[in-house]
Amino acid sequence: MLLAATGLRREARIVSGPGILAISGGGDATRLEAELERLAPQVRGILSTGLAGALAPGLEPGDWVVAGAVLDGHSRIPTHPEWTEWLLHYLPGAMPGLVAGSEEMVTGARWKAQLRKASGAVAVDMESHIAGRVAQRHGLPFAVARAISDSAKRNLPPAAMLGMRPDGRMAPLAVLGSVLRDPLQIPALLRTGIEAEKAFRALLRGNRRLGAGLGAPAVLGALRTADLH
């Protein structure tokens, strides 16, 4: 059994399958970490997957990022090198690099640029650092593969920050309330939705390429027993 850490329930549904248990964090870091911690003793590896925001110029919605390490505050959590190589093989064109973990949604182009300059990370999400911490504590193989939903130059509208419930479901009423308060954000919100759909389609295609085991079975099968405990 592999454990997949995602943000939204929609992401979790895409990656779920036989031998894959997917958990949606919904932006609630404490709950996600507790769930991953509870399930970690039952699994052979943890993959952080789903959508991410670009920090590196040139990354566009629908592109893939595969992390060689995850930034958790001032610490770097390395990913499993063989699993990472397999992900890069199965996701041609994916950008390798450092992925930054964040406790909040990084929404502004200036904020993204500052994070890129300070960290050198190519992308940011809200789950990878948590998944990495849990994997590290349990000595589990860990990998990260994320589809880009917004470019580094994109400013997300206020309504986009309200679109996710703590359980990972969408929050349409909260988005509608934000739009009613500020209708001028509608064009930006529509653009954000279109770009997110590109990322979801890429996630679906990538998941099919990775197959039932998310690119991991051949790697995990070759690991020494000590690596799995």
ABEGO torsion letter per residue (X at the ends): XBBBBBABAAAAAAABEBGBBBBBAGGBAAAAAAAAAAAAAABABBBBBEBBBBABBGBBBGBBBBBABBBBEABBBBBBAAAAAAAAAABBGBBBEBBBBBABBBABAAAAAAAAAAAGBABBBAAAAAAAAAAAAAGBBBBBBBBBABBAABBBBAAAAAABBAAGBBBAAAAAAAAAABAAAAAAAAAAAAAAAAAAAAAAAAAAAAEAAGGAAAAAAABBAAAAX
